[in-house]
Amino acid sequence: MKLGFTFSPNYYYTLPLSPPSLIFTSPTISQLPFSHSQTTSSGRKRLVFCVQNIESTPSALMASEEQGISQVNRNFYPHIEPYSTGFLKVSDLHSIYWEQSGNPNGHPVIFLHGGPGGGTSPTNRRFFDPEFYRIILFDQRGAGKSTPHACLEQNTTWDLIDDIEKLREHLEIPEWQVFGGSWGSTLALAYSQTHPDKVTGIVLRGIFLLRKKEIDWFYEGGAAAIFPDAWEPFRDLIPENERGCFLDAYKKRLNSDDIEVQYAAARAWTKWEMMTAHLLPNEDNIKKGDDDYFSLAFARIENHYFTNKGFFPADSFLLDNVDKIRHINTTIVQGRYDVCCPMMSAWDLHKAWPEADFRVVSDAGHSANEPGISAELVAANEKLKNILKNKGD
């Protein structure tokens, strides 16, 4: 694939794309009438840009562009409430909270939240068309409303995969679409690779493969080069003689017999991530670090999974098993300036899985709620919805 072209004012530029798509998006460009896609005589798609003042765009050009722009929705759906909720006992120790919203007779989709330990929120329902989808959310072990809170016992990736299957069977769902971002993308990949026959489509965001280089980047000083102001409080909680491995130093404090020591470490851990999750600072997100209840589960469970390398048998486990899901319709959405889960992981996944649509949002960081990322996630669900509708016709 060649990306070589030169910009000059008032001309169109084409970026040849061989299917599947590698698309660089920006909500400030892709939603304007001077950008569109074309198909060449050979069938190859091209992304076309017109560098010009929108006010000077000829009306004929605008009319032509409007005909070529897809009508797929890219906006959040309205707030909705669940039509059913419950708790499912998945072991002698753990019970997980679950909820359903949208269309009870619609196509099932399971939302896998991040962290691990982050829990779900009402906004998570808004990525999906409630008239088409039966939307299932659940809080993973120890997170959100699930009990016991912040518990690390019997809490591994493989336990969560078993829980997803138990929930699917409990809700009498034969197969479903899988949606996950950040740690949710990790779990979505692991679940889908374990049960590919139960998955109708996948949407991934902010790819996290839980490799050592990804953990080291965020927790051992790499991301500090971009957010030194946010890093220093995280660093300074740990004495200098313990800074050889921040994961281990925080593990010691997050598992202390003194609950106040746990809370202090949890606040510092959580604030570090919340301060780096958006391209532009988001105060509401940062305030989560002041919530001891949320922070304790978030920090303890994340640290538990990361010190145990995701409980995967090999560093490249998720990449090594892409063949098991290569046939599943999938979209990968990645913020170009994601500091929490830098684009190197999404790029590695794209190279291992070129059949999946890969969409890079050029003006976004990590959070699913940033405008460009949320637009691509909604559009990805719309694409899978249309595929399912066409199959039913």
C-alpha positions in Angstrom: 0.0 0.0 0.0 1.4 3.4 -1.0 0.6 6.5 1.0 2.6 8.9 -1.1 0.9 12.0 -2.3 1.5 15.8 -2.3 -1.0 18.4 -1.1 -1.8 21.4 -3.2 -4.8 23.7 -2.7 -8.1 23.1 -4.5 -7.3 19.7 -5.9 -8.5 16.2 -5.1 -6.1 13.7 -3.6 -6.6 10.0 -3.7 -5.3 7.4 -1.3 -5.5 4.0 -3.0 -7.0 1.4 -0.7 -7.1 -2.3 -1.3 -9.9 -4.1 0.6 -10.2 -4.6 3.5 -10.1 -0.9 4.3 -7.4 1.0 6.1 -9.1 4.3 6.7 -7.8 7.4 8.5 -10.8 9.5 9.7 -11.5 12.8 11.3 -14.9 14.0 12.3 -14.0 17.5 11.1 -13.2 16.2 7.6 -15.2 13.0 7.0 -18.5 14.7 7.8 -17.9 17.5 5.4 -19.0 17.5 1.8 -15.6 17.8 0.3 -14.4 14.3 1.3 -15.7 11.0 -0.1 -14.8 7.6 -1.3 -14.7 6.5 -4.9 -14.3 3.2 -6.6 -11.9 2.9 -9.6 -12.5 0.8 -12.7 -10.4 -1.9 -11.1 -12.6 -2.0 -8.1 -10.1 -0.5 -5.7 -11.4 2.1 -3.3 -9.9 5.5 -3.0 -10.4 8.1 -0.2 -10.7 11.5 -1.9 -10.0 14.8 -0.3 -10.6 18.3 -1.6 -8.5 20.9 0.1 -10.5 24.0 -0.2 -12.6 26.4 1.8 -16.0 24.8 2.3 -17.7 28.1 1.6 -16.3 28.1 -1.9 -17.4 24.5 -2.8 -19.5 24.6 -6.0 -23.1 23.6 -5.4 -22.9 21.0 -8.1 -19.9 19.4 -6.3 -21.8 19.4 -3.0 -24.8 17.7 -4.7 -22.5 15.1 -6.2 -20.8 14.5 -2.9 -24.1 14.1 -1.0 -25.1 11.3 -3.3 -21.9 9.5 -2.6 -21.9 9.9 1.2 -23.2 6.9 3.1 -26.4 7.4 5.2 -25.1 5.2 8.0 -25.8 6.8 11.4 -22.6 7.9 13.2 -24.3 9.6 16.2 -25.0 8.2 19.7 -28.4 6.8 20.1 -30.7 8.3 22.8 -30.4 7.3 26.4 -32.5 4.2 27.2 -33.2 2.2 30.3 -32.8 -1.6 30.7 -35.9 -3.7 30.4 -34.4 -6.5 32.6 -31.6 -6.8 35.1 -30.3 -9.5 37.3 -27.4 -11.2 39.0 -25.9 -14.5 37.8 -24.0 -16.6 40.3 -21.0 -17.8 38.3 -19.0 -19.5 41.1 -19.2 -20.2 44.8 -17.7 -16.8 45.3 -18.7 -14.5 42.5 -22.0 -13.1 41.2 -22.1 -10.8 38.2 -24.6 -8.0 37.4 -26.2 -8.1 34.0 -28.8 -6.0 32.1 -30.6 -6.0 28.9 -31.9 -3.0 26.9 -33.1 -2.2 23.4 -35.2 -4.8 21.5 -36.0 -8.0 23.4 -36.3 -9.7 20.0 -33.4 -8.0 18.4 -30.0 -9.3 17.4 -28.0 -9.8 20.6 -24.8 -7.9 21.3 -22.6 -8.2 24.3 -20.6 -5.2 25.6 -17.3 -5.9 27.2 -16.1 -3.1 29.4 -12.6 -1.9 30.0 -10.1 -1.9 32.9 -10.3 -4.7 33.8 -12.3 -3.4 36.8 -13.9 -0.5 35.1 -17.5 -1.7 35.1 -20.3 -0.6 32.8 -22.2 2.7 32.6 -25.5 3.8 31.0 -23.7 5.5 28.1 -22.5 2.1 26.9 -26.0 1.3 25.6 -25.9 4.3 23.2 -23.5 2.7 20.7 -26.3 0.4 19.4 -29.6 0.9 17.6 -32.1 0.0 20.3 -34.7 -0.9 17.7 -32.4 -3.5 16.1 -30.2 -4.7 18.9 -30.8 -6.7 22.1 -28.1 -4.9 24.1 -26.4 -6.9 26.9 -24.1 -5.3 29.4 -22.5 -7.0 32.4 -20.0 -6.1 35.1 -17.0 -8.4 35.2 -15.9 -10.2 38.4 -15.2 -7.7 41.2 -16.2 -4.6 39.1 -19.2 -2.3 39.1 -22.2 -3.9 40.8 -20.8 -7.4 40.7 -19.9 -9.0 44.0 -17.7 -9.4 45.9 -16.3 -5.9 45.1 -12.7 -5.6 44.0 -12.1 -9.3 44.7 -9.1 -10.9 43.0 -9.7 -14.5 44.0 -11.0 -16.7 41.2 -10.5 -13.7 38.8 -8.7 -14.5 35.6 -9.3 -14.0 31.9 -10.4 -17.5 31.6 -12.9 -17.1 34.4 -14.4 -14.1 32.6 -14.6 -16.1 29.3 -16.5 -18.8 31.2 -18.8 -16.1 32.7 -19.6 -14.8 29.3 -20.6 -18.3 28.2 -22.7 -18.8 31.3 -24.5 -15.5 30.7 -25.1 -16.4 27.1 -26.7 -19.7 28.1 -28.6 -18.1 31.0 -30.2 -15.6 28.5 -30.8 -18.4 26.0 -28.8 -16.7 23.3 -27.4 -19.0 20.5 -24.9 -16.5 19.2 -24.2 -12.8 19.5 -22.1 -9.8 18.3 -19.1 -8.9 20.5 -18.1 -5.3 21.3 -15.1 -4.3 23.4 -12.6 -1.5 23.9 -9.3 -1.2 25.7 -9.2 -4.2 28.0 -12.6 -5.0 26.5 -10.8 -5.5 23.2 -8.4 -8.0 24.9 -11.3 -9.9 26.4 -13.3 -9.7 23.1 -10.4 -11.2 21.2 -9.8 -13.9 23.8 -13.5 -14.9 24.0 -14.0 -14.9 20.3 -10.9 -17.0 19.7 -12.2 -19.5 22.3 -15.8 -19.6 21.0 -15.7 -18.4 17.4 -18.9 -20.3 16.6 -20.8 -18.1 19.0 -19.7 -14.8 17.5 -21.6 -13.1 14.6 -19.4 -10.0 14.3 -16.8 -8.0 16.3 -16.2 -4.3 17.0 -12.9 -3.5 18.7 -11.6 -0.1 20.0 -8.3 1.0 21.6 -6.5 -2.3 21.0 -4.7 -3.8 24.0 -3.0 -7.1 23.5 -1.5 -7.1 27.0 2.1 -7.6 25.9 5.0 -6.7 28.0 6.0 -3.7 25.8 2.5 -2.3 26.2 2.5 -2.6 30.0 6.0 -1.1 30.2 5.0 1.8 28.0 2.2 2.9 30.3 3.3 1.8 33.7 7.1 2.0 33.6 7.7 5.5 32.3 7.1 5.5 28.5 3.9 7.5 28.5 5.4 9.8 31.1 7.3 11.5 28.2 3.9 12.8 27.0 2.2 13.3 30.3 5.0 14.2 32.8 2.6 16.3 34.9 0.2 13.3 35.3 3.0 10.8 35.8 4.8 12.5 38.7 2.0 11.9 41.3 1.8 8.2 40.2 5.6 7.9 40.5 6.0 9.9 43.7 3.7 7.6 45.7 6.4 5.0 45.4 9.8 5.4 47.2 12.8 5.7 44.9 14.2 2.3 46.0 11.0 0.6 44.7 10.8 2.3 41.4 12.5 -0.5 39.5 9.0 -2.0 38.8 6.0 0.1 39.5 3.6 -2.8 38.9 5.1 -4.7 41.8 5.3 -1.6 44.0 1.6 -0.9 43.4 0.7 -4.5 43.9 2.2 -4.4 47.4 0.1 -1.4 48.3 -3.1 -2.4 46.6 -3.0 -5.6 48.6 -2.0 -4.0 51.9 -3.7 -5.0 55.1 -4.3 -1.3 55.7 -7.3 -0.2 53.7 -6.1 3.5 53.7 -2.9 2.4 52.0 -5.0 0.5 49.4 -7.2 3.6 48.8 -4.2 5.9 48.4 -2.6 3.6 45.9 -5.9 3.1 44.1 -6.5 6.8 43.7 -3.0 7.4 42.3 -3.2 4.5 39.9 -6.7 5.5 38.6 -5.9 9.2 38.2 -2.9 8.4 36.1 -5.0 6.5 33.6 -7.9 8.9 33.7 -5.7 11.9 33.0 -4.2 10.2 29.9 -7.4 8.7 28.4 -8.5 11.7 26.3 -6.8 13.7 23.7 -8.0 16.8 25.6 -8.5 16.7 29.4 -11.8 15.5 30.6 -12.5 16.6 34.1 -15.5 14.3 34.7 -13.3 11.3 33.8 -10.4 12.5 36.0 -12.8 12.8 39.0 -13.3 9.1 38.9 -9.9 8.9 40.6 -11.4 10.6 43.7 -14.0 7.9 44.0 -12.5 5.3 46.4 -15.1 2.7 45.6 -14.5 2.8 41.9 -10.8 3.3 42.2 -10.2 0.3 44.4 -11.8 -2.2 42.0 -10.3 -0.5 39.0 -6.7 -0.4 40.3 -6.7 -3.7 42.2 -8.1 -5.7 39.3 -6.0 -4.0 36.6 -2.8 -4.5 38.6 -3.8 -8.1 39.3 -4.3 -8.9 35.6 -1.2 -7.0 34.4 1.2 -8.5 36.9 -0.1 -11.9 35.8 0.4 -11.0 32.1 -3.3 -11.4 31.4 -3.1 -15.0 32.4 -2.1 -15.8 28.8 0.4 -18.5 28.0 2.5 -16.3 25.7 3.2 -12.7 25.1 1.8 -12.8 21.5 -1.1 -15.2 22.4 -3.9 -13.1 20.9 -1.9 -12.4 17.7 -1.0 -16.0 17.4 -4.6 -17.1 17.4 -6.1 -14.6 14.9 -6.7 -17.5 12.4 -9.5 -18.7 14.6 -11.5 -15.5 14.0 -10.2 -14.4 10.6 -13.6 -15.2 9.0 -15.7 -13.0 11.3 -16.8 -9.6 10.1 -14.8 -7.2 12.3 -14.0 -3.5 12.6 -11.0 -2.1 14.5 -11.2 1.5 15.7 -8.1 3.3 17.0 -7.3 6.8 18.1 -4.1 8.0 16.5 -3.0 9.7 19.8 -4.1 7.0 22.2 -1.5 7.1 25.0 -3.1 4.3 27.1 -3.1 1.8 24.3 -0.8 3.2 21.7 -1.4 2.5 18.0 1.4 0.1 17.7 -0.9 -2.7 19.0 -3.7 -1.9 16.7 -1.2 -1.7 13.8 0.2 -5.1 14.8 -3.3 -6.6 14.9 -4.1 -5.0 11.5 -1.0 -6.6 10.0 -1.9 -10.0 11.4 -5.6 -9.6 10.4 -5.8 -7.5 7.2 -9.3 -8.8 6.5 -10.7 -6.7 9.3 -11.6 -3.1 8.6 -9.1 -0.8 10.3 -10.2 2.8 11.1 -7.7 5.3 12.5 -9.3 8.4 14.0 -6.8 11.1 13.4 -7.8 13.5 16.1 -8.6 11.2 19.1 -6.9 9.6 22.1 -8.2 6.5 23.9 -11.7 7.1 25.2 -14.7 5.6 23.4 -16.6 8.8 24.2 -14.4 11.1 22.1 -16.4 12.3 19.1 -14.4 10.8 16.3 -14.1 7.4 18.0 -17.8 7.2 19.1 -18.8 8.0 15.5 -16.7 5.2 14.1 -18.0 2.7 16.7 -21.6 3.6 16.0 -20.9 3.3 12.3 -19.3 -0.1 12.8 -22.4 -1.4 14.5 -24.5 0.0 11.8 -22.4 -1.8 9.2 -22.8 -5.1 11.0 -26.6 -4.4 11.4 -26.9 -3.9 7.7 -25.0 -7.1 7.0 -27.4 -9.0 9.3 -30.4 -7.4 7.7 -29.2 -8.3 4.2 -28.7 -11.9 5.3 -32.3 -12.0 6.5 -33.7 -10.6 3.2 
